[in-house]
Each structure stands twice: as structure tokens, then as C-alpha cells.
């Protein structure tokens, strides 16, 4: 995970491997985690929207909802005209329930918790993936989008790395991600958008121009509708035509951004993938055949606690919160955590608290267990002493997610 990252680019004679990860219809996907019955149904998540109201704007529309013409930033009133609520359709003989959808308000704290799970997967994935065996770089640009510089992966089989990332996000966070791999950031982003949802597109260094050329200019990073319209007036409609255009004419029309999009159309992008912030947690989890065997569950938690504590120590990370994750059949996900009075580095404490929290589920059959340390502190401040720590007494973090279909590496959150 975290630890020393290498923000610098590989040496000029090395080729960068940049991965862009974009979680598909993220807010809607999160709502489906919470309500499995929403899977396959049109789902609209509204910003400023409350159940039963018609105010606000669409934050995310699932692909099923988009088939009815609902899209991001659209007023809820307009969305309702195109896709009525199921509950309204059930009460109105003039409306079809089969052509109606579900509307949910934005729940950012919940979405952030799911994003944290995916985030830790990404930080784990770049460990040792720098060009000289150091950690690669993660740049999280939004709640559902990140760039990775994993030049140490090389170009022999980057798809295998990308598939593992996708699988682990699906397993740990319960959402799908589309992934693009390319030698630079702008092309990687185009690649991740190219085959959504649940896509994986690899564009090798010698394939960049050929891949980009037939695409509409609007598909390029940095080209919005207004820019695309102006380019159309210049008889430039594809990336290939943009790449062949006069850069001076583009600079005259768009300023410095004209040369930038010209470079992107030619597959050139010298921007570095620079890290943003530190991880919030470190964790590990493991599946097992559903069992209520107390000894087996406790032994697994001991092993996971030892692993997580060792990883934290290797990263020079102190932690203020210790938690567990318990998945019970069929796919009910429960987390429990205890907060300490100060940051510590104490493997025995991680094991003790994790086992104590596991006690709540002593009689339950479980199919997966995880241990997490969070609220990480990477400062050089004095470690809180064992004698000085106290549990918060308020139960710490305590949330439950239902309906998650697949869970893997216990990740960030």
C-alpha cells in the first residue's frame, strides 16, 4: 500500500505503463450493493433529491436508465418525464411499471466507504510495481476514478495486471470498474471509456495513434462539447483529423489548450502520475467455507491481524482504529471497529481487539473474515503508549452492507 511512493517518471529509455481505473455508474452501483433487488433495473441517483420529490439533478444514471434518455446533470423533473418512478407507475394506469425506474438520493458517506474499499485495492496493487521494484504511484482524481503508474509491470502482459485489479475491486468493493492501459494518462483514460461497462482495453505504445485515429474528438481527454463543436466548424471531427491539423491554427482558436488536445490526439502526454494523499487504512481478508467453528474463525483472524500489523509496520504507519469485517451467508457484510485514544504500532493489540470484536459473531456462520487498521498516521510523532490507549466506548465504526455478491481483498475504507 502506501509507504514511499516514487512520483518520478521512469528513465527516458523506459516506457511508462499507465492504468486508468474508472468505476462504472458508481453511485448507482453502490445503491445496488445496498439493495440487490435494484440489479438490472433502471436506477437514478439524484443530487438534491429527496424520495417523492421532483427537485434536484441527476448525479448518476445506470446504463438501464440511460436507455430511456436519462443522463447526468439532467433535472430530476426531466428525468421523471422520461423514466417515471416505479412507485408512481404502480399507482397510475397510464404508466407502465416495466418502463419505470428507481430513484435514490445521494448518500456520499456510504459511497465514500465503498470507494475506500476500492482505493486500498489500488494502493496494494502498485506495491513493487515501480520501474526499479519500488512502489508504483496511485493518483486518485475522484471518488470513482484513479490513475496508476505501474511501469514495473512492463508491456509483456499488462492485461493480466489489469484483470487482477478489476477482479479485486469487484471482490473487495462489490462494484465493477472499467480499466484502460496505455503509455500515458490521456490515452489510458480514453481506453477505459472505450468499452464500458466492465471493460478492459490495452493500448500498447506502438498502437496509440492507430487506436485514437478513428475516434470522435469528443472522446479525447480535454475535449468537451463546445470545443468539439468549434473543431467541427474547422472540419475536424476525428482524433486522426485533429492529429493532422495545423497546431498553430489550433493554438489560435483555443490557446494553449489547442496544442494540448493536438498532442493528445497524437498520443503524446508528458504528464506524470503524481500521488495524492495517503491511504486511510490497511487491511487483509480471506474466504473460507461457511463455518460457525469458533476456533477456525479465531485462528484466521489471528493470521490476518498479524499480516495487517506487519504491513503497517513496514510502511511506518501508526493506526488509531482497529476493525474487522465479517461476511455471513448469503452475502451480508458487517464491519465493526474500535477507536483508540492515540495512534499505535502494536501487533498484539491488533489481534486482541480483532478477536474481541469477532466475539459478537461467535455463533454465526461466516464465509469471509477481514482485519483492518485505519485512521493511519505517517507522522514522526511519538507513538501512543499501550498504557495510554483507550477504546472510544461508542462502538466505533459500525455499518452493515447487504447484497454484496463477491468480496475479495479486504480493502481501504
N, C-alpha and C positions, 0 to 999 in steps of 0.2 A: 504494500500500500504506500503510505506516504514515505517519510524519510527523505533523504536528499534526492531531489529531482535534478535532472540536467536540462535546463531550459535552452541550452545552446543547440544549434543545428549540428548535424554530422559534418565531418570534414568534407570539403568540396568533392573529393573523389568517391564519396559515399552517396547513395541515393536514399532519400528520405522515404519512409513508409508512413503515411498519414491516414488515420482511420477516423471517419466521421460517424458518430452514433446518434441516431435520431429516433426517439421512441414514438411509435405510431399512435396518433389521436390520443395523446397521453391522458388528458383529463377524463375522456370517455372510457379509456382502458382502466383507469383507476376506479371509476364508478362500477365497472363490470366486476372488478375484484370484490367490491363490497356487496354487489348484487349480481350473483351469477345468472339470474334469470334475464338480465339485460344482454347477454351474449347473443349476437346475431340480430339484435333488434336495433332500430334507429335510436341513437342516443344523442341528445343535445345538452351541452353544459353551458349555462348562461352566467355571464358576469353581471352582477347587479340584479340577478333574477331571484325571485322567491317563488316557491311552489304555488301554483294557481294564478300567479300574476302574469302580466304581459309586458312588463318593462324589462330593460336590460339589453344586453347584446350577446351574441353567440361567441363564447370563448373557444369551444371545440365542438365539432360535429363529427360523429362517427362516419365511416365510409357508407354505411347504410343510409344515414341521414343525408349525406351529400347527394345520393341518387335522387332525392326529392328537391334538390336545388338549395339546400341549407348549407351555408358556409360561414367561416369565421368572420367576425366583425359585423355580421348581419343583425339588424334589430330583431329582438325576440318577436315583435308583432309580425314582421315579415316572415320569419321562420315558421310561426304558427299558421300563417296563411298557406304555406307550402306543406307543412307537416304538422297536423293537429296533434294535441296530446292524446294519448291512449284513453285516459280517463274521460276526456271530453267526447271523444268519438264513441265511447261506450254509452254515453247518455244522449247522443244526438243521432237520430235515424238518418240524417242527411250525410253523416260522416262514416267512413269505413274504418273499423278498428285495425284492419290489415294494412291500411295506409296511414297509420298514425305512429307516433313515437313517444319516447320517454324524455322528459326534461328534468334536469337536475341543476341546483345552484352550485357554484364553485365552492369547493372545500379545500382551500390552499394548504392548511396544516396537514390534512390527510395526504394530499398529493406530494407534499414535501417528504413525508415519511416513506412513500413508495420510491420517490426519486433518490432518497438517501440509500435505499437498498441497491438500486442500480449503480449509484455513484461508487459505492465501495467495490462492486464488481470491477468497475473500470480501473480503479486505483490498484486493485490486486492484479489485474491483467497486465499492467505495464511494468510490474516488478521484473527487473533484469532484462528489460526489452529495449534499453538504450543501445546506441551503436557500439559501445565498448563493454557491454554487460552491466552497465549501471541501470538504474530505473529509468523507464521512459517518462513521458510527460502527459499529463491529463489537463486539458483546458475545458472546464465546464462553462458553457456560454449561456445556458438557461436551465430551467428545471428539468428539461427533457432532451437536452442536446449537448454533446461534448465532442471535442477533438482529442485524438491520441497521437502522439509521435512515438512510434514503436519501430524505429529504424533498425533495431537489432533483430527484428523478425526476418528482415530481408525479403527478397522477391521470389524466392523459390516456391513458397506455398503460403502467401498471406491469407488466402481464403480460409485455411484451416484455423488460423488465429481468429479471424472474424467470426467464423461459425461458433467457436468456443465462447466468444464474448456474447453473441446472441443467445446461445443456449443458457449461459449463466445468468443473464439478465432475466430471461423468461423464468428460470428456476428460482432465482432469489427474489425478484420483484413481482413476478407474475404478469408482466407485460411484454409485448413484442417490440423489437427495435429493428429498424432498417439500418444497414451499415454500408458505407462506401469506403473503398480503399483506393488511394491514389498517391502520387508523389508530392502532392501539395494540398493545401487546405481548400481552395476554391473548387478544385476538381473533385476532391473527396466528398464535398457537400453535394455537388451535382450528382455524384454517383449514388449517394444514399437516398436521394429523392427519385432516382430513375426507375426503381422497381418496387415502389411501396404498394401495400404494406408488407412487412416481414421480408424485406428484400435484402440481397447481398450482391453488390456489384464491385468487382475488382477492375481497376483501370491501371494497367502497367505503364511504366514510363514511356515505352515506345508506342503505346496505343492512345495516348491522351488526345492528340489532335484529331485522330480518326473517330474517337468516341464523341468528342464535343461537336465536330463539324455539322452534323445534321440536326442538332438540337435547336429549338427555338431560342432566340436571345433571352426570352423571359425565364428560361431555365437556368441561366447563368447566375452565379453568385454576384449580387450587387446590381442586377438589372431589374427594376420594378416596372409596373405598368406604364408609368409616364415616360421613363427612359425608352422602353420598348416601342411606345407609340412614336416617339421622335425618331428612333432608329428606323422604324418602318417608313417614315416620311423620307428617309435617306436611302430607301431601297435596301435596307439591311434587316433581314428577318431571321437568319440563322447564325449560329456561332461561327460557322465557316465563313460566311459573308462578313461578319464582324472582324474575324481574324485577318481577312484580306483587305479590310477598309484602311483608308489613309489615317494613320494615328494623329496627324496634325489636324485633320478635319474633325476628328472625334474630340480632340482637346479643345478645339474652338467651340464645339457645340456643348460639351459637358465639363470643361475644365479638367482638373487633374483626374477626376473620376473617369473621363473618357479614355485616358491612357490605361487606367487600371482595368476597365472592363475589356479593353482591347487585349491586354496581357492575359486576362482570364480566358478569353476566347481562344487564345493561342496556347493555353495550358501552362502559362507562366504565373507563378505566385511565390514570391520570396518570403512571405510572412512566416515567422517562427511560431510553433505551437508553444505558447508560454503558459505555465501553470497559474491557476487562480486559487488561492487559499489552500487550506489544509483539510484533511479528512476529518469528519466528526466522530468516526468510530472505526473500530477494527473488530472483526468477528469471524467465526467459523461455524459451520453446521454440518450435519451428517444425517443421511437417511438410514432407516432400519425397518425391518419387517414390523408391522404394527404389533406392539407388545405392551403389556402392563407390568412386566417384570421390573421390579424396583431396582434390583441390583444391576441389571443390564443398563437401565436408564442412567443410574448414578455413575456407572463406570464410563459411559460415553460422555457425560457432562464433564467428568474429571479430565478426560483426554482433551476435549475441546477447550476447557478452561486453561489447561497447560499450554496448548498451542497458541491461543489468543494472547495470553500473558507474555509468552516468549516473543511473539511478533511485536507486541507493544514495546518490549524492552529493546528489541533490535532496532526499532525506529526512534528510540529515545523519547517515547511518548508516555506521559503520565495520564491517568484516567480518573474521572470523578464519578462515573456511573458504571455499574456492573449489571448486566441483564441476561436474560435467557429468552429463547424462542422455542415454543412447543407447538408442534403441528399434530393435531389429533384427527383421526379419520372422520369424514372423508378428506376434507382439506381445510379444516378450521385452524387458523393461525393465531396463536396467542403470544403476546410478549409481556414480560414482567421485568422490572428493573428497580434497583435500589441506588439512591444517590448518597454520596459520601460528603463529608464536610470540607474535603480538600482533595487535590489530585494526589494519587499514589502510584507506586510501582510495587505491587505486592502479589505475586502469583498465588500464594496460599490464600489470600483474601478473595481473589477472583474465584477460586474453587469453592471456598466456604460459602460465599454469597450465592453463587450459582446453584449449589446443591440445596441451600436453604429455600431459594425461590422455586426450585423444582418440586419441593415438598408439597406445594399446592396441587400438583398434578400426580400425586403418589398413586392414586387408584385408577388413573386414566390410561387407556391405550394410546400410544403415541407412534407416529410414523417418521418423525424427524425432530431433531433437537439441535439447538444452536446456543452459543455463548457469545456475548458481545461486551466490549468495553467502549464507553463513549464519553462525550464531553472531554475530548483529548486536550492535553496541554503539552505543547512542544517547547515551552519556555525553559529557561535555566533556573527558575525559581526553586527554592528548597522544597523537597517532597514533604507532603503532609505525613506526619509520623503515624505509625499504626495505633499508638495510644490516643492520638488526637482525632481519629476519624469517627464519624457517627453516621448512622443511616438517617435519611431525611425524615422517616416516620410518616410520610404522606403517601407511601406506596410507589413513589417514583413514577416512572412511565408505566402506563397500563392501558394497552389498547388491544383490540381484537379485530382481525380481518377475516372475513368468511368468504369461501368460494374460490380460493386460490387453487388453480389446477395443477401447478407444478412449482416446486421450490427446490433451490439448489444452494450454492454457496451463500451462507448467511451474510448479508451484506448491509453496509452502511445505512444508518438511519437512526 
